[in-house]
Amino acid sequence: MTDETPPTGAAVAVERWVGNFLRVATYVAATLLGLGVVTNLASAMPDLRDAAWLAPLDRGLPLLRSGLVVLLAAPVLRVMLAGVLFLRNRERATALLCLVVLAIMATGYILGATHR
Amino acid sequence: MMDAMTTLLGFIAFVVAGLLGSLLGLGGGIIVIPTLTLLLGVDMHRAVGAGIVAVIATSIAAASTYTRESLANIRIATFLEVATTSGAVAGALLAAHIPGRALSFVFGCLMVYSIYSVARGGRNDADRPPVEPHPLATRLGLHGTYHDHQRGERVAYNVTGVGQGFGVMWLAGLMSGLLGIGSGALKVAGLDLAMRLPLKVSTATSNLMIGVTAASSAWYYYAHGLLEPELDGPVALGVLIGARLGTVVMARLPALWLRRLLLPVLAYVAVTMLYRGVVGK
């Protein structure tokens, strides 16, 4: 086993990659949810309720749903991304911990709600 | 049909929940759930789903900034997530067999002690005596540095109490699995008490971790059609905006103010837990 202490340069890279990934996820989710909320509010207005051009948007539900999916996927993908980056940095113990966390998350999902 | 004013007030409350959550390392459930049930008249069952979504929204938006700035320590988070997630699964599995009241009482007492510890903390994290680095923490590269904008300097810190920290985090996970309250507050208290991290690092790292604990449940809710886009979407949007604002405030906030903000929240969670411990649910 190699020395686990990471060089400073490599250590910063994991933080930057994960941080940037979370930032993209935040903006994508917020954009989808924002458009969804606006469409939802517009569909409820009396003047627009029967507007034909608004009908395919289904009260913004597909937009809201996609926004929530992006949000829900982010923590899982974040752990995967960190695991890959740790492995590349030869921080094998930490990469293994990421894998363990993912396995426990999967168990939690199969068993049902673990956090209410 | 709810009137526009109430809806707007509700949305503002979600923004505030995200703001406080990102500053204090909490999920914002303390604000989101009462807002939904008391102000907007949503029943508890539906509010719980929105609460889980709020936890993830706070975590993602806050941690995006804190991780880039190394304020959230991703190695500590990964190490402790093993404890929080397995504790949460154990809590869900053992719910029927664990004396929830006794555990609430024990955690209430722990929270009271953590209030004492947080209150006693100096004006700045730098005033704390340096801690002895733990060998496992060194091996896993858990020690870190961060740039404190407010003080305009780089702060280095060591990590100690790895075993105690892991244990407290496992119990924090267990509590969130069992009772579903204050998991963020417990994580901040644990990081502060057991591992003696700088307060800003404690709250930021807690922000990073809470999303992972909540994600399994959120997917379970989603797969079983228990999430409602029309309710949870606006909640998530408000919380995302608030949490993003919170990260801007955090950079300018002295640790002393963070302590002042944190104390009443910890006190509220402590009282809730002691109450549940003494009176029952």
HADDOCK unambig.tbl for C-alpha pairs under 7 A between the chains (distance, minus, plus):
assign (segid A and resid 4 and name CA) (segid B and resid 139 and name CA) 5.91 0.50 0.50
assign (segid A and resid 4 and name CA) (segid B and resid 140 and name CA) 6.30 0.50 0.50
assign (segid A and resid 5 and name CA) (segid B and resid 139 and name CA) 6.10 0.50 0.50
assign (segid A and resid 5 and name CA) (segid B and resid 140 and name CA) 6.60 0.50 0.50
assign (segid A and resid 5 and name CA) (segid B and resid 141 and name CA) 5.31 0.50 0.50
assign (segid A and resid 6 and name CA) (segid B and resid 141 and name CA) 6.68 0.50 0.50
assign (segid A and resid 15 and name CA) (segid B and resid 67 and name CA) 5.45 0.50 0.50
assign (segid A and resid 15 and name CA) (segid B and resid 68 and name CA) 5.40 0.50 0.50
assign (segid A and resid 15 and name CA) (segid B and resid 70 and name CA) 6.55 0.50 0.50
assign (segid A and resid 15 and name CA) (segid B and resid 74 and name CA) 6.96 0.50 0.50
assign (segid A and resid 16 and name CA) (segid B and resid 68 and name CA) 4.85 0.50 0.50
assign (segid A and resid 19 and name CA) (segid B and resid 63 and name CA) 6.99 0.50 0.50
assign (segid A and resid 19 and name CA) (segid B and resid 64 and name CA) 4.47 0.50 0.50
assign (segid A and resid 19 and name CA) (segid B and resid 65 and name CA) 6.30 0.50 0.50
assign (segid A and resid 19 and name CA) (segid B and resid 67 and name CA) 5.03 0.50 0.50
assign (segid A and resid 19 and name CA) (segid B and resid 68 and name CA) 4.71 0.50 0.50
assign (segid A and resid 20 and name CA) (segid B and resid 64 and name CA) 6.57 0.50 0.50
assign (segid A and resid 22 and name CA) (segid B and resid 60 and name CA) 5.91 0.50 0.50
assign (segid A and resid 22 and name CA) (segid B and resid 64 and name CA) 4.71 0.50 0.50
assign (segid A and resid 23 and name CA) (segid B and resid 61 and name CA) 6.86 0.50 0.50
assign (segid A and resid 23 and name CA) (segid B and resid 64 and name CA) 4.92 0.50 0.50
assign (segid A and resid 26 and name CA) (segid B and resid 60 and name CA) 6.41 0.50 0.50
assign (segid A and resid 26 and name CA) (segid B and resid 61 and name CA) 5.60 0.50 0.50
assign (segid A and resid 30 and name CA) (segid B and resid 237 and name CA) 5.83 0.50 0.50
assign (segid A and resid 30 and name CA) (segid B and resid 240 and name CA) 6.86 0.50 0.50
assign (segid A and resid 33 and name CA) (segid B and resid 233 and name CA) 5.90 0.50 0.50
assign (segid A and resid 33 and name CA) (segid B and resid 237 and name CA) 6.04 0.50 0.50
assign (segid A and resid 34 and name CA) (segid B and resid 237 and name CA) 6.63 0.50 0.50
assign (segid A and resid 37 and name CA) (segid B and resid 234 and name CA) 6.34 0.50 0.50
assign (segid A and resid 61 and name CA) (segid B and resid 229 and name CA) 6.39 0.50 0.50
assign (segid A and resid 64 and name CA) (segid B and resid 229 and name CA) 5.46 0.50 0.50
assign (segid A and resid 64 and name CA) (segid B and resid 233 and name CA) 5.56 0.50 0.50
assign (segid A and resid 65 and name CA) (segid B and resid 229 and name CA) 5.60 0.50 0.50
assign (segid A and resid 68 and name CA) (segid B and resid 233 and name CA) 6.73 0.50 0.50
assign (segid A and resid 71 and name CA) (segid B and resid 56 and name CA) 6.95 0.50 0.50
assign (segid A and resid 71 and name CA) (segid B and resid 57 and name CA) 6.66 0.50 0.50
assign (segid A and resid 72 and name CA) (segid B and resid 215 and name CA) 6.19 0.50 0.50
assign (segid A and resid 72 and name CA) (segid B and resid 218 and name CA) 6.80 0.50 0.50
assign (segid A and resid 72 and name CA) (segid B and resid 219 and name CA) 6.82 0.50 0.50
assign (segid A and resid 75 and name CA) (segid B and resid 211 and name CA) 5.92 0.50 0.50
assign (segid A and resid 75 and name CA) (segid B and resid 212 and name CA) 5.43 0.50 0.50
assign (segid A and resid 75 and name CA) (segid B and resid 215 and name CA) 6.60 0.50 0.50
assign (segid A and resid 76 and name CA) (segid B and resid 212 and name CA) 6.97 0.50 0.50
assign (segid A and resid 94 and name CA) (segid B and resid 140 and name CA) 6.81 0.50 0.50
assign (segid A and resid 97 and name CA) (segid B and resid 78 and name CA) 6.55 0.50 0.50
assign (segid A and resid 97 and name CA) (segid B and resid 79 and name CA) 6.42 0.50 0.50
assign (segid A and resid 97 and name CA) (segid B and resid 82 and name CA) 6.98 0.50 0.50
assign (segid A and resid 98 and name CA) (segid B and resid 78 and name CA) 6.30 0.50 0.50
assign (segid A and resid 100 and name CA) (segid B and resid 82 and name CA) 6.78 0.50 0.50
assign (segid A and resid 101 and name CA) (segid B and resid 81 and name CA) 6.40 0.50 0.50
assign (segid A and resid 101 and name CA) (segid B and resid 82 and name CA) 5.27 0.50 0.50
assign (segid A and resid 101 and name CA) (segid B and resid 85 and name CA) 6.99 0.50 0.50
assign (segid A and resid 104 and name CA) (segid B and resid 85 and name CA) 6.31 0.50 0.50
assign (segid A and resid 104 and name CA) (segid B and resid 86 and name CA) 6.18 0.50 0.50
assign (segid A and resid 105 and name CA) (segid B and resid 85 and name CA) 6.64 0.50 0.50
assign (segid A and resid 105 and name CA) (segid B and resid 216 and name CA) 5.45 0.50 0.50
assign (segid A and resid 106 and name CA) (segid B and resid 216 and name CA) 6.87 0.50 0.50
assign (segid A and resid 108 and name CA) (segid B and resid 89 and name CA) 5.46 0.50 0.50
assign (segid A and resid 108 and name CA) (segid B and resid 216 and name CA) 5.62 0.50 0.50
assign (segid A and resid 109 and name CA) (segid B and resid 216 and name CA) 4.66 0.50 0.50
assign (segid A and resid 109 and name CA) (segid B and resid 217 and name CA) 6.15 0.50 0.50
assign (segid A and resid 109 and name CA) (segid B and resid 219 and name CA) 6.75 0.50 0.50
assign (segid A and resid 109 and name CA) (segid B and resid 220 and name CA) 5.54 0.50 0.50
assign (segid A and resid 112 and name CA) (segid B and resid 217 and name CA) 6.44 0.50 0.50
assign (segid A and resid 112 and name CA) (segid B and resid 220 and name CA) 5.85 0.50 0.50
assign (segid A and resid 113 and name CA) (segid B and resid 217 and name CA) 4.30 0.50 0.50
assign (segid A and resid 113 and name CA) (segid B and resid 220 and name CA) 6.32 0.50 0.50
assign (segid A and resid 114 and name CA) (segid B and resid 88 and name CA) 5.25 0.50 0.50
assign (segid A and resid 114 and name CA) (segid B and resid 89 and name CA) 5.47 0.50 0.50
assign (segid A and resid 114 and name CA) (segid B and resid 92 and name CA) 5.35 0.50 0.50
assign (segid A and resid 114 and name CA) (segid B and resid 177 and name CA) 4.70 0.50 0.50
assign (segid A and resid 114 and name CA) (segid B and resid 216 and name CA) 6.95 0.50 0.50
assign (segid A and resid 114 and name CA) (segid B and resid 217 and name CA) 5.48 0.50 0.50
assign (segid A and resid 115 and name CA) (segid B and resid 88 and name CA) 6.63 0.50 0.50
assign (segid A and resid 115 and name CA) (segid B and resid 176 and name CA) 5.37 0.50 0.50
assign (segid A and resid 115 and name CA) (segid B and resid 177 and name CA) 4.73 0.50 0.50
assign (segid A and resid 115 and name CA) (segid B and resid 180 and name CA) 5.56 0.50 0.50
assign (segid A and resid 115 and name CA) (segid B and resid 213 and name CA) 6.90 0.50 0.50
assign (segid A and resid 115 and name CA) (segid B and resid 214 and name CA) 5.76 0.50 0.50
assign (segid A and resid 115 and name CA) (segid B and resid 217 and name CA) 5.83 0.50 0.50
assign (segid A and resid 116 and name CA) (segid B and resid 48 and name CA) 6.27 0.50 0.50
assign (segid A and resid 116 and name CA) (segid B and resid 52 and name CA) 6.67 0.50 0.50
assign (segid A and resid 116 and name CA) (segid B and resid 176 and name CA) 6.94 0.50 0.50
assign (segid A and resid 116 and name CA) (segid B and resid 177 and name CA) 6.83 0.50 0.50
assign (segid A and resid 116 and name CA) (segid B and resid 180 and name CA) 4.49 0.50 0.50
